[in-house]
């Protein structure tokens, strides 16, 4: 599974990955937004492989076991919403080649990904799209995940993320049998 997400979802992704005990290989794609995320994963005992996109094993999709590939995006680094959409669509195409399913987390992007499921419906990949409550900003990132001082969203939304992650995982695992 590939996870493509805005940095505002670091907390949610860390919680999902911490709960998943069957991940064979956890890969974080190196980028300006990844070092803080990787350090946060290490704090809870998860040690990901950090790779550049061009070094991701092409056989990852066909390997046995459940692998997770995480790419975080800093939405503030884009000059326009059109540029962001083009780059994310390129990532979907690329990660569709190396994984069996993609889970996208985006919230405060002013609806630019409203057609993503329709745009990729003919691809042979499972694609799920999750957003924050009302498309609002979720918090200040990974530090909030470990501080437990404030809950950034409702338990219902956290359960929705967990359910979607697990459903996509089950679809992928059923293909491995």
Buried (B, 14 or more C-beta within 10 A) or exposed (E): BBBBBBBBBBBBBBBBBEEBEEBEBBBBBBBEBBEBBBEBBEEEEBEBBBBEBEEBBEEBBEEEEBBBBBBBBEBEEBEEBEEBBEEBBEBBEBBBEBBBBBBBBBBBBEEBBEEBEEBBEEEEBBBBBBBBEEEEEBBBBBEBBEEEEEEBBEEEBBEBBBEBBEBBBEBBBEEEE
